[in-house]
């Protein structure tokens, strides 16, 4: 997954990979997805959203932050670290 995100050139492609990861996680039994990989996906989506927000691209920021929130739901439930998920949720702003 990490490689796919890194290789994608356009934001739409990256968002598609994050959505695919979310769909994959929904179908996996608990504890089967590597926790650090899940954390990387969450943080990467969130950071990309912050990057867009900093440069005034609100729509793109919203898309990536929503992708992070979709993925963070799997933290803890799929063997991830719940602390990372809670940290991202605490950082989220209500306008998204």
LUMLUM-424417 format. One record per residue (C-alpha): x, y, z. Coordinates in steps of 0.2 Angstrom, whole numbers, plus 5000, padded with zeros to 4 digits. Each point is the difference from the previous one (the first is absolute). Example, Ala and Ser with C-alpha at 12.3 -4.5 7.8 and 13.67 -1.06 7.14 Angstrom:
@X=5062 | Y=4978 | Z=5039
@X=5006 | Y=5017 | Z=4997
This chain:
@X=5000 | Y=5000 | Z=5000
@X=5014 | Y=5012 | Z=5005
@X=5008 | Y=4998 | Z=4983
@X=4984 | Y=5003 | Z=4991
@X=4997 | Y=5016 | Z=5009
@X=5018 | Y=5006 | Z=4996
@X=4999 | Y=4995 | Z=4982
@X=4984 | Y=5009 | Z=4996
@X=5003 | Y=5017 | Z=4992
@X=4983 | Y=5008 | Z=5002
@X=4989 | Y=5003 | Z=5015
@X=4986 | Y=4991 | Z=4993
@X=5010 | Y=4984 | Z=4998
@X=5006 | Y=5002 | Z=5018
@X=4983 | Y=5002 | Z=5006
@X=4995 | Y=4984 | Z=4990
@X=5014 | Y=4990 | Z=5009
@X=4994 | Y=5007 | Z=5017
@X=4982 | Y=4995 | Z=4996
@X=5006 | Y=4983 | Z=4994
@X=5009 | Y=4997 | Z=5016
@X=4985 | Y=5005 | Z=5010
@X=4989 | Y=4987 | Z=4990
@X=5014 | Y=4987 | Z=5002
@X=5000 | Y=5003 | Z=5019
@X=4982 | Y=4998 | Z=5002
@X=5001 | Y=4982 | Z=4993
@X=5015 | Y=4994 | Z=5010
@X=4999 | Y=4991 | Z=5016
@X=5006 | Y=5010 | Z=5015
@X=5019 | Y=5000 | Z=5003
@X=5005 | Y=4995 | Z=4982
@X=5005 | Y=5017 | Z=4993
@X=5017 | Y=5006 | Z=5006
@X=4997 | Y=5013 | Z=5014
@X=5015 | Y=5011 | Z=4994
@X=4994 | Y=5000 | Z=4982
@X=4982 | Y=5005 | Z=5006
@X=5008 | Y=5014 | Z=5010
@X=5010 | Y=5006 | Z=4985
@X=4985 | Y=5000 | Z=4989
@X=4990 | Y=5011 | Z=5013
@X=5014 | Y=5012 | Z=5003
@X=5004 | Y=5002 | Z=4982
@X=4982 | Y=5004 | Z=4995
@X=4999 | Y=5012 | Z=5014
@X=5016 | Y=5009 | Z=4996
@X=4996 | Y=5001 | Z=4982
@X=4984 | Y=5009 | Z=5005
@X=5009 | Y=5012 | Z=5011
@X=5012 | Y=5004 | Z=4986
@X=4985 | Y=5004 | Z=4989
@X=4992 | Y=5010 | Z=5014
@X=5016 | Y=5010 | Z=5002
@X=5000 | Y=5006 | Z=4982
@X=4981 | Y=5004 | Z=5000
@X=4994 | Y=4985 | Z=4991
@X=4985 | Y=4997 | Z=5011
@X=4991 | Y=4987 | Z=4989
@X=5016 | Y=4989 | Z=4999
@X=5004 | Y=5002 | Z=5018
@X=4982 | Y=4994 | Z=5004
@X=5002 | Y=4985 | Z=4989
@X=5016 | Y=4994 | Z=5008
@X=4995 | Y=5003 | Z=5018
@X=4984 | Y=4991 | Z=4997
@X=5010 | Y=4985 | Z=4993
@X=5011 | Y=5001 | Z=5016
@X=4984 | Y=4999 | Z=5010
@X=4994 | Y=4985 | Z=4991
@X=5016 | Y=4991 | Z=5002
@X=5001 | Y=5005 | Z=5019
@X=4985 | Y=4990 | Z=5003
@X=5010 | Y=4984 | Z=4998
@X=5013 | Y=5005 | Z=5013
@X=4998 | Y=4988 | Z=5015
@X=4987 | Y=4990 | Z=4991
@X=5012 | Y=4993 | Z=4987
@X=5016 | Y=4999 | Z=5012
@X=5005 | Y=5018 | Z=4998
@X=5004 | Y=5011 | Z=5014
@X=4985 | Y=5009 | Z=5006
@X=5010 | Y=5015 | Z=5007
@X=5004 | Y=5005 | Z=4982
@X=4982 | Y=4999 | Z=4995
@X=4995 | Y=5011 | Z=5015
@X=5013 | Y=5013 | Z=4996
@X=4994 | Y=5002 | Z=4982
@X=4983 | Y=5002 | Z=5006
@X=5005 | Y=5013 | Z=5013
@X=5008 | Y=5010 | Z=4987
@X=4986 | Y=4999 | Z=4988
@X=4990 | Y=5016 | Z=4998
@X=4981 | Y=5001 | Z=5000
@X=4998 | Y=5008 | Z=4983
@X=5006 | Y=4983 | Z=4992
